[in-house]
């Protein structure tokens, strides 16, 4: 899940995959805007066929938190 997430992240911000780490924060470290983040969540919903809760997504700060959340959603299917 982490690698897939990194590939999608690199579509939204100009960062090399090797510079995306589990502890990387979307806004502060990777340069996401809130629009970028919401757009990425929409793509993830389509890619992974999951429903992302906006309130839960608002609490996601790091790449690892996002990967863990997505894995949890996939497990609930």
Phi and psi restraints in degrees (range 20) as a CNS / XPLOR table:
assign (resid 1 and name C) (resid 2 and name N)
       (resid 2 and name CA) (resid 2 and name C) 1.0 -60.4 20.0 2
assign (resid 2 and name N) (resid 2 and name CA)
       (resid 2 and name C) (resid 3 and name N) 1.0 -46.0 20.0 2
assign (resid 2 and name C) (resid 3 and name N)
       (resid 3 and name CA) (resid 3 and name C) 1.0 -63.7 20.0 2
assign (resid 3 and name N) (resid 3 and name CA)
       (resid 3 and name C) (resid 4 and name N) 1.0 -41.4 20.0 2
assign (resid 3 and name C) (resid 4 and name N)
       (resid 4 and name CA) (resid 4 and name C) 1.0 -61.9 20.0 2
assign (resid 4 and name N) (resid 4 and name CA)
       (resid 4 and name C) (resid 5 and name N) 1.0 -42.4 20.0 2
assign (resid 4 and name C) (resid 5 and name N)
       (resid 5 and name CA) (resid 5 and name C) 1.0 -63.0 20.0 2
assign (resid 5 and name N) (resid 5 and name CA)
       (resid 5 and name C) (resid 6 and name N) 1.0 -42.5 20.0 2
assign (resid 5 and name C) (resid 6 and name N)
       (resid 6 and name CA) (resid 6 and name C) 1.0 -60.5 20.0 2
assign (resid 6 and name N) (resid 6 and name CA)
       (resid 6 and name C) (resid 7 and name N) 1.0 -43.3 20.0 2
assign (resid 6 and name C) (resid 7 and name N)
       (resid 7 and name CA) (resid 7 and name C) 1.0 -61.0 20.0 2
assign (resid 7 and name N) (resid 7 and name CA)
       (resid 7 and name C) (resid 8 and name N) 1.0 -41.1 20.0 2
assign (resid 7 and name C) (resid 8 and name N)
       (resid 8 and name CA) (resid 8 and name C) 1.0 -69.8 20.0 2
assign (resid 8 and name N) (resid 8 and name CA)
       (resid 8 and name C) (resid 9 and name N) 1.0 -40.6 20.0 2
assign (resid 8 and name C) (resid 9 and name N)
       (resid 9 and name CA) (resid 9 and name C) 1.0 -55.8 20.0 2
assign (resid 9 and name N) (resid 9 and name CA)
       (resid 9 and name C) (resid 10 and name N) 1.0 -42.7 20.0 2
assign (resid 9 and name C) (resid 10 and name N)
       (resid 10 and name CA) (resid 10 and name C) 1.0 -67.2 20.0 2
assign (resid 10 and name N) (resid 10 and name CA)
       (resid 10 and name C) (resid 11 and name N) 1.0 -16.0 20.0 2
assign (resid 10 and name C) (resid 11 and name N)
       (resid 11 and name CA) (resid 11 and name C) 1.0 -77.4 20.0 2
assign (resid 11 and name N) (resid 11 and name CA)
       (resid 11 and name C) (resid 12 and name N) 1.0 -19.9 20.0 2
assign (resid 11 and name C) (resid 12 and name N)
       (resid 12 and name CA) (resid 12 and name C) 1.0 -103.1 20.0 2
assign (resid 12 and name N) (resid 12 and name CA)
       (resid 12 and name C) (resid 13 and name N) 1.0 -30.2 20.0 2
assign (resid 12 and name C) (resid 13 and name N)
       (resid 13 and name CA) (resid 13 and name C) 1.0 -132.0 20.0 2
assign (resid 13 and name N) (resid 13 and name CA)
       (resid 13 and name C) (resid 14 and name N) 1.0 154.0 20.0 2
assign (resid 13 and name C) (resid 14 and name N)
       (resid 14 and name CA) (resid 14 and name C) 1.0 -83.1 20.0 2
assign (resid 14 and name N) (resid 14 and name CA)
       (resid 14 and name C) (resid 15 and name N) 1.0 85.7 20.0 2
assign (resid 14 and name C) (resid 15 and name N)
       (resid 15 and name CA) (resid 15 and name C) 1.0 -143.4 20.0 2
assign (resid 15 and name N) (resid 15 and name CA)
       (resid 15 and name C) (resid 16 and name N) 1.0 142.9 20.0 2
assign (resid 15 and name C) (resid 16 and name N)
       (resid 16 and name CA) (resid 16 and name C) 1.0 -79.7 20.0 2
assign (resid 16 and name N) (resid 16 and name CA)
       (resid 16 and name C) (resid 17 and name N) 1.0 144.1 20.0 2
assign (resid 16 and name C) (resid 17 and name N)
       (resid 17 and name CA) (resid 17 and name C) 1.0 -52.2 20.0 2
assign (resid 17 and name N) (resid 17 and name CA)
       (resid 17 and name C) (resid 18 and name N) 1.0 -37.7 20.0 2
assign (resid 17 and name C) (resid 18 and name N)
       (resid 18 and name CA) (resid 18 and name C) 1.0 -70.3 20.0 2
assign (resid 18 and name N) (resid 18 and name CA)
       (resid 18 and name C) (resid 19 and name N) 1.0 -10.6 20.0 2
assign (resid 18 and name C) (resid 19 and name N)
       (resid 19 and name CA) (resid 19 and name C) 1.0 -96.7 20.0 2
assign (resid 19 and name N) (resid 19 and name CA)
       (resid 19 and name C) (resid 20 and name N) 1.0 3.9 20.0 2
assign (resid 19 and name C) (resid 20 and name N)
       (resid 20 and name CA) (resid 20 and name C) 1.0 -101.4 20.0 2
assign (resid 20 and name N) (resid 20 and name CA)
       (resid 20 and name C) (resid 21 and name N) 1.0 119.6 20.0 2
assign (resid 20 and name C) (resid 21 and name N)
       (resid 21 and name CA) (resid 21 and name C) 1.0 -119.4 20.0 2
assign (resid 21 and name N) (resid 21 and name CA)
       (resid 21 and name C) (resid 22 and name N) 1.0 161.0 20.0 2
assign (resid 21 and name C) (resid 22 and name N)
       (resid 22 and name CA) (resid 22 and name C) 1.0 -53.6 20.0 2
assign (resid 22 and name N) (resid 22 and name CA)
       (resid 22 and name C) (resid 23 and name N) 1.0 -36.8 20.0 2
assign (resid 22 and name C) (resid 23 and name N)
       (resid 23 and name CA) (resid 23 and name C) 1.0 -87.5 20.0 2
assign (resid 23 and name N) (resid 23 and name CA)
       (resid 23 and name C) (resid 24 and name N) 1.0 -0.1 20.0 2
assign (resid 23 and name C) (resid 24 and name N)
       (resid 24 and name CA) (resid 24 and name C) 1.0 -62.0 20.0 2
assign (resid 24 and name N) (resid 24 and name CA)
       (resid 24 and name C) (resid 25 and name N) 1.0 131.8 20.0 2
assign (resid 24 and name C) (resid 25 and name N)
       (resid 25 and name CA) (resid 25 and name C) 1.0 -93.3 20.0 2
assign (resid 25 and name N) (resid 25 and name CA)
       (resid 25 and name C) (resid 26 and name N) 1.0 137.5 20.0 2
assign (resid 25 and name C) (resid 26 and name N)
       (resid 26 and name CA) (resid 26 and name C) 1.0 -58.2 20.0 2
assign (resid 26 and name N) (resid 26 and name CA)
       (resid 26 and name C) (resid 27 and name N) 1.0 -52.9 20.0 2
assign (resid 26 and name C) (resid 27 and name N)
       (resid 27 and name CA) (resid 27 and name C) 1.0 -77.2 20.0 2
assign (resid 27 and name N) (resid 27 and name CA)
       (resid 27 and name C) (resid 28 and name N) 1.0 -54.8 20.0 2
assign (resid 27 and name C) (resid 28 and name N)
       (resid 28 and name CA) (resid 28 and name C) 1.0 -71.5 20.0 2
assign (resid 28 and name N) (resid 28 and name CA)
       (resid 28 and name C) (resid 29 and name N) 1.0 -41.8 20.0 2
assign (resid 28 and name C) (resid 29 and name N)
       (resid 29 and name CA) (resid 29 and name C) 1.0 -96.6 20.0 2
assign (resid 29 and name N) (resid 29 and name CA)
       (resid 29 and name C) (resid 30 and name N) 1.0 -35.9 20.0 2
assign (resid 29 and name C) (resid 30 and name N)
       (resid 30 and name CA) (resid 30 and name C) 1.0 -100.4 20.0 2
assign (resid 30 and name N) (resid 30 and name CA)
       (resid 30 and name C) (resid 31 and name N) 1.0 -10.4 20.0 2
assign (resid 30 and name C) (resid 31 and name N)
       (resid 31 and name CA) (resid 31 and name C) 1.0 82.1 20.0 2
assign (resid 31 and name N) (resid 31 and name CA)
       (resid 31 and name C) (resid 32 and name N) 1.0 20.7 20.0 2
assign (resid 31 and name C) (resid 32 and name N)
       (resid 32 and name CA) (resid 32 and name C) 1.0 -67.9 20.0 2
assign (resid 32 and name N) (resid 32 and name CA)
       (resid 32 and name C) (resid 33 and name N) 1.0 144.1 20.0 2
assign (resid 32 and name C) (resid 33 and name N)
       (resid 33 and name CA) (resid 33 and name C) 1.0 -95.9 20.0 2
assign (resid 33 and name N) (resid 33 and name CA)
       (resid 33 and name C) (resid 34 and name N) 1.0 167.0 20.0 2
assign (resid 33 and name C) (resid 34 and name N)
       (resid 34 and name CA) (resid 34 and name C) 1.0 -63.8 20.0 2
assign (resid 34 and name N) (resid 34 and name CA)
       (resid 34 and name C) (resid 35 and name N) 1.0 -32.4 20.0 2
assign (resid 34 and name C) (resid 35 and name N)
       (resid 35 and name CA) (resid 35 and name C) 1.0 -64.7 20.0 2
assign (resid 35 and name N) (resid 35 and name CA)
       (resid 35 and name C) (resid 36 and name N) 1.0 -45.4 20.0 2
assign (resid 35 and name C) (resid 36 and name N)
       (resid 36 and name CA) (resid 36 and name C) 1.0 -57.1 20.0 2
assign (resid 36 and name N) (resid 36 and name CA)
       (resid 36 and name C) (resid 37 and name N) 1.0 -45.2 20.0 2
assign (resid 36 and name C) (resid 37 and name N)
       (resid 37 and name CA) (resid 37 and name C) 1.0 -62.9 20.0 2
assign (resid 37 and name N) (resid 37 and name CA)
       (resid 37 and name C) (resid 38 and name N) 1.0 -46.0 20.0 2
assign (resid 37 and name C) (resid 38 and name N)
       (resid 38 and name CA) (resid 38 and name C) 1.0 -66.7 20.0 2
assign (resid 38 and name N) (resid 38 and name CA)
       (resid 38 and name C) (resid 39 and name N) 1.0 -37.5 20.0 2
assign (resid 38 and name C) (resid 39 and name N)
       (resid 39 and name CA) (resid 39 and name C) 1.0 -63.1 20.0 2
assign (resid 39 and name N) (resid 39 and name CA)
       (resid 39 and name C) (resid 40 and name N) 1.0 -42.6 20.0 2
assign (resid 39 and name C) (resid 40 and name N)
       (resid 40 and name CA) (resid 40 and name C) 1.0 -63.3 20.0 2
assign (resid 40 and name N) (resid 40 and name CA)
       (resid 40 and name C) (resid 41 and name N) 1.0 -40.8 20.0 2
assign (resid 40 and name C) (resid 41 and name N)
       (resid 41 and name CA) (resid 41 and name C) 1.0 -61.0 20.0 2
assign (resid 41 and name N) (resid 41 and name CA)
       (resid 41 and name C) (resid 42 and name N) 1.0 -40.1 20.0 2
assign (resid 41 and name C) (resid 42 and name N)
       (resid 42 and name CA) (resid 42 and name C) 1.0 -61.6 20.0 2
assign (resid 42 and name N) (resid 42 and name CA)
       (resid 42 and name C) (resid 43 and name N) 1.0 -42.2 20.0 2
assign (resid 42 and name C) (resid 43 and name N)
       (resid 43 and name CA) (resid 43 and name C) 1.0 -65.6 20.0 2
assign (resid 43 and name N) (resid 43 and name CA)
       (resid 43 and name C) (resid 44 and name N) 1.0 -40.6 20.0 2
assign (resid 43 and name C) (resid 44 and name N)
       (resid 44 and name CA) (resid 44 and name C) 1.0 -62.8 20.0 2
assign (resid 44 and name N) (resid 44 and name CA)
       (resid 44 and name C) (resid 45 and name N) 1.0 -39.3 20.0 2
assign (resid 44 and name C) (resid 45 and name N)
       (resid 45 and name CA) (resid 45 and name C) 1.0 -59.3 20.0 2
assign (resid 45 and name N) (resid 45 and name CA)
       (resid 45 and name C) (resid 46 and name N) 1.0 -44.6 20.0 2
assign (resid 45 and name C) (resid 46 and name N)
       (resid 46 and name CA) (resid 46 and name C) 1.0 -68.3 20.0 2
assign (resid 46 and name N) (resid 46 and name CA)
       (resid 46 and name C) (resid 47 and name N) 1.0 -47.9 20.0 2
assign (resid 46 and name C) (resid 47 and name N)
       (resid 47 and name CA) (resid 47 and name C) 1.0 -58.3 20.0 2
assign (resid 47 and name N) (resid 47 and name CA)
       (resid 47 and name C) (resid 48 and name N) 1.0 -45.1 20.0 2
assign (resid 47 and name C) (resid 48 and name N)
       (resid 48 and name CA) (resid 48 and name C) 1.0 -100.5 20.0 2
assign (resid 48 and name N) (resid 48 and name CA)
       (resid 48 and name C) (resid 49 and name N) 1.0 -4.6 20.0 2
assign (resid 48 and name C) (resid 49 and name N)
       (resid 49 and name CA) (resid 49 and name C) 1.0 56.1 20.0 2
assign (resid 49 and name N) (resid 49 and name CA)
       (resid 49 and name C) (resid 50 and name N) 1.0 52.7 20.0 2
assign (resid 49 and name C) (resid 50 and name N)
       (resid 50 and name CA) (resid 50 and name C) 1.0 -128.4 20.0 2
assign (resid 50 and name N) (resid 50 and name CA)
       (resid 50 and name C) (resid 51 and name N) 1.0 164.8 20.0 2
assign (resid 50 and name C) (resid 51 and name N)
       (resid 51 and name CA) (resid 51 and name C) 1.0 -111.0 20.0 2
assign (resid 51 and name N) (resid 51 and name CA)
       (resid 51 and name C) (resid 52 and name N) 1.0 114.4 20.0 2
assign (resid 51 and name C) (resid 52 and name N)
       (resid 52 and name CA) (resid 52 and name C) 1.0 -92.8 20.0 2
assign (resid 52 and name N) (resid 52 and name CA)
       (resid 52 and name C) (resid 53 and name N) 1.0 125.5 20.0 2
assign (resid 52 and name C) (resid 53 and name N)
       (resid 53 and name CA) (resid 53 and name C) 1.0 -77.9 20.0 2
assign (resid 53 and name N) (resid 53 and name CA)
       (resid 53 and name C) (resid 54 and name N) 1.0 123.8 20.0 2
assign (resid 53 and name C) (resid 54 and name N)
       (resid 54 and name CA) (resid 54 and name C) 1.0 -59.8 20.0 2
assign (resid 54 and name N) (resid 54 and name CA)
       (resid 54 and name C) (resid 55 and name N) 1.0 -38.0 20.0 2
assign (resid 54 and name C) (resid 55 and name N)
       (resid 55 and name CA) (resid 55 and name C) 1.0 -67.9 20.0 2
assign (resid 55 and name N) (resid 55 and name CA)
       (resid 55 and name C) (resid 56 and name N) 1.0 -40.0 20.0 2
assign (resid 55 and name C) (resid 56 and name N)
       (resid 56 and name CA) (resid 56 and name C) 1.0 -67.4 20.0 2
assign (resid 56 and name N) (resid 56 and name CA)
       (resid 56 and name C) (resid 57 and name N) 1.0 -41.3 20.0 2
assign (resid 56 and name C) (resid 57 and name N)
       (resid 57 and name CA) (resid 57 and name C) 1.0 -62.2 20.0 2
assign (resid 57 and name N) (resid 57 and name CA)
       (resid 57 and name C) (resid 58 and name N) 1.0 -32.3 20.0 2
assign (resid 57 and name C) (resid 58 and name N)
       (resid 58 and name CA) (resid 58 and name C) 1.0 -64.7 20.0 2
assign (resid 58 and name N) (resid 58 and name CA)
       (resid 58 and name C) (resid 59 and name N) 1.0 -21.2 20.0 2
assign (resid 58 and name C) (resid 59 and name N)
       (resid 59 and name CA) (resid 59 and name C) 1.0 -91.5 20.0 2
assign (resid 59 and name N) (resid 59 and name CA)
       (resid 59 and name C) (resid 60 and name N) 1.0 -4.2 20.0 2
assign (resid 59 and name C) (resid 60 and name N)
       (resid 60 and name CA) (resid 60 and name C) 1.0 -81.7 20.0 2
assign (resid 60 and name N) (resid 60 and name CA)
       (resid 60 and name C) (resid 61 and name N) 1.0 122.4 20.0 2
assign (resid 60 and name C) (resid 61 and name N)
       (resid 61 and name CA) (resid 61 and name C) 1.0 -113.6 20.0 2
assign (resid 61 and name N) (resid 61 and name CA)
       (resid 61 and name C) (resid 62 and name N) 1.0 -36.2 20.0 2
assign (resid 61 and name C) (resid 62 and name N)
       (resid 62 and name CA) (resid 62 and name C) 1.0 -113.8 20.0 2
assign (resid 62 and name N) (resid 62 and name CA)
       (resid 62 and name C) (resid 63 and name N) 1.0 163.7 20.0 2
assign (resid 62 and name C) (resid 63 and name N)
       (resid 63 and name CA) (resid 63 and name C) 1.0 -62.1 20.0 2
assign (resid 63 and name N) (resid 63 and name CA)
       (resid 63 and name C) (resid 64 and name N) 1.0 -40.4 20.0 2
assign (resid 63 and name C) (resid 64 and name N)
       (resid 64 and name CA) (resid 64 and name C) 1.0 -65.4 20.0 2
assign (resid 64 and name N) (resid 64 and name CA)
       (resid 64 and name C) (resid 65 and name N) 1.0 -39.1 20.0 2
assign (resid 64 and name C) (resid 65 and name N)
       (resid 65 and name CA) (resid 65 and name C) 1.0 -60.6 20.0 2
assign (resid 65 and name N) (resid 65 and name CA)
       (resid 65 and name C) (resid 66 and name N) 1.0 -40.4 20.0 2
assign (resid 65 and name C) (resid 66 and name N)
       (resid 66 and name CA) (resid 66 and name C) 1.0 -66.0 20.0 2
assign (resid 66 and name N) (resid 66 and name CA)
       (resid 66 and name C) (resid 67 and name N) 1.0 -44.4 20.0 2
assign (resid 66 and name C) (resid 67 and name N)
       (resid 67 and name CA) (resid 67 and name C) 1.0 -62.3 20.0 2
assign (resid 67 and name N) (resid 67 and name CA)
       (resid 67 and name C) (resid 68 and name N) 1.0 -42.9 20.0 2
assign (resid 67 and name C) (resid 68 and name N)
       (resid 68 and name CA) (resid 68 and name C) 1.0 -63.0 20.0 2
assign (resid 68 and name N) (resid 68 and name CA)
       (resid 68 and name C) (resid 69 and name N) 1.0 -43.3 20.0 2
assign (resid 68 and name C) (resid 69 and name N)
       (resid 69 and name CA) (resid 69 and name C) 1.0 -62.5 20.0 2
assign (resid 69 and name N) (resid 69 and name CA)
       (resid 69 and name C) (resid 70 and name N) 1.0 -44.8 20.0 2
assign (resid 69 and name C) (resid 70 and name N)
       (resid 70 and name CA) (resid 70 and name C) 1.0 -65.0 20.0 2
assign (resid 70 and name N) (resid 70 and name CA)
       (resid 70 and name C) (resid 71 and name N) 1.0 -39.2 20.0 2
assign (resid 70 and name C) (resid 71 and name N)
       (resid 71 and name CA) (resid 71 and name C) 1.0 -63.9 20.0 2
assign (resid 71 and name N) (resid 71 and name CA)
       (resid 71 and name C) (resid 72 and name N) 1.0 -38.3 20.0 2
assign (resid 71 and name C) (resid 72 and name N)
       (resid 72 and name CA) (resid 72 and name C) 1.0 -64.2 20.0 2
assign (resid 72 and name N) (resid 72 and name CA)
       (resid 72 and name C) (resid 73 and name N) 1.0 -43.1 20.0 2
assign (resid 72 and name C) (resid 73 and name N)
       (resid 73 and name CA) (resid 73 and name C) 1.0 -62.0 20.0 2
assign (resid 73 and name N) (resid 73 and name CA)
       (resid 73 and name C) (resid 74 and name N) 1.0 -43.7 20.0 2
assign (resid 73 and name C) (resid 74 and name N)
       (resid 74 and name CA) (resid 74 and name C) 1.0 -64.6 20.0 2
assign (resid 74 and name N) (resid 74 and name CA)
       (resid 74 and name C) (resid 75 and name N) 1.0 -35.3 20.0 2
assign (resid 74 and name C) (resid 75 and name N)
       (resid 75 and name CA) (resid 75 and name C) 1.0 -68.7 20.0 2
assign (resid 75 and name N) (resid 75 and name CA)
       (resid 75 and name C) (resid 76 and name N) 1.0 -27.6 20.0 2
assign (resid 75 and name C) (resid 76 and name N)
       (resid 76 and name CA) (resid 76 and name C) 1.0 -80.1 20.0 2
assign (resid 76 and name N) (resid 76 and name CA)
       (resid 76 and name C) (resid 77 and name N) 1.0 -11.9 20.0 2
